[in-house]
């Protein structure tokens, strides 16, 4: 089932499409929630979705929810271009499709569903480990401190998921 949380501007359109195609049994529409409750919803999901419109600006953007999705330690489905795809692929934390490519998104969801539970668990661990490596507050502050000291390029250039990705 897909749990759709929130009241985005296309919610009514999506509800109508789901009804029209008679697939309501595959969707739960949950009203907008406090941001503090979102981890509670994500913790009971098998995967989470990050979707962005096709846009040059969005292709160089890493949405704030990326950090939350990674930290939840579950596989991530991406429907977006650019930076977010690079992060999820580098972290080996999910599957990616291009922005606006509905057929590719459906293929990637099917691909994820067909993976063995152990492989999904590894993706989730990779997501969590990557979040700890790249978005941990203390580590970010240490990197900023090194940057101000002029040591950033020497010490942190090319830092990535190496050592945190499980094979």
Secondary structure, DSSP 8 states (H G I E B T S, - for coil): -EEEES--TTHHHHHHHHHHTT-GGGEEEE----HHHHHHHHTT-SEEEEE--S-HHHHT---THHHHHHHTTSEEEEE--THHHHHHHHHT-EEEE-TT-HHHHHHHHHHHHHS-HHHHHHHHHHHHHHHHHHH-HHHHHHHHHHHHHT-HHHHHTT--STTT---
